[in-house]
Amino acid sequence: MSNFSKAAVGLIAALLSSAVLTAPALAEARNIVLVHGALVDGSGWRGVYDILTRDGYHVSIVQQPLTSLDQDVAATKSVLDQQDGDVVLVGHSYGGTIITAAGNDPKVKALV
């Protein structure tokens, strides 16, 4: 597993177990949506995906087209629309810009 994957899993795990994410509004957030950065694709999240799904989370990886910010946000919103409950939305690098724009969805309970 890459250093990025190890750091990402550690950060996500810490946030999921923190007091902030155990508040009633977040206690049911079993969906995690991962958004990759620029110049890469969603496969970079594989190690994180494996660990989180093993821990019982429903994990989706957005494969945004990287053609424009608007289209990347639209791809992320499309994945959010498919979730059946509260979501923790996670972005790496440029993905942080995307989740900031898409994070106003009422299903999104936290941005990482």
TAHUNOR-V310392 format. One record per residue. PHI is phi in whole degrees, -180 to 180 (none if undefined). NEAR is the number of other C-alpha atoms within 10 Angstrom. D_CENTER is the distance of its C-alpha to the mean C-alpha in whole Angstrom. Layout:
{{PHI NEAR D_CENTER} {PHI NEAR D_CENTER}}
//
This chain:
{{none 9 18} {-71 10 18} {-61 8 18} {-60 14 14} {-61 17 13} {-62 13 15} {-66 12 14} {-64 19 10} {-62 19 11} {-61 13 14} {-66 12 12} {-63 17 9} {-62 14 12} {-63 12 14} {-69 16 12} {-67 18 12} {-101 11 16} {-78 11 17} {-60 10 19} {-60 13 17} {-91 18 14} {-101 14 17} {-61 10 19} {-51 9 20} {-66 12 17} {-108 18 14} {-61 14 16} {-97 14 15} {-75 22 12} {-99 19 11} {-104 23 9} {-125 24 5} {-114 22 3} {-105 24 3} {-123 30 6} {-80 24 9} {-87 18 12} {-75 13 15} {66 7 18} {-139 10 16} {-130 16 14} {-65 15 11} {-63 13 13} {-64 17 13} {-88 20 10} {-53 13 12} {-62 16 14} {-66 23 10} {-55 22 10} {-60 13 14} {-67 16 14} {-68 19 11} {-68 15 13} {-61 10 16} {-85 10 15} {98 10 15} {-86 15 11} {-90 17 11} {-118 20 8} {-122 20 7} {-115 20 7} {-78 24 8} {-108 17 12} {-71 23 13} {-75 14 16} {58 18 17} {-101 8 20} {-166 10 19} {-59 16 17} {-59 13 18} {-72 14 17} {-68 23 14} {-65 24 13} {-61 17 15} {-63 20 13} {-67 25 9} {-63 19 12} {-62 13 13} {-68 17 10} {-60 25 10} {-61 12 14} {-85 9 14} {-79 17 12} {-99 12 15} {-180 15 14} {-62 21 12} {-132 25 8} {-101 23 6} {-102 26 4} {-119 22 3} {-130 20 6} {-112 18 9} {56 11 12} {-56 15 13} {-58 23 9} {-64 19 10} {-65 17 12} {-64 27 11} {-68 24 8} {-64 15 11} {-74 17 13} {-89 21 11} {-73 23 10} {-85 12 14} {-65 13 13} {-62 10 15} {-74 18 12} {-79 21 10} {-105 19 11} {-161 19 9} {-112 16 8} {-127 15 7}}
//
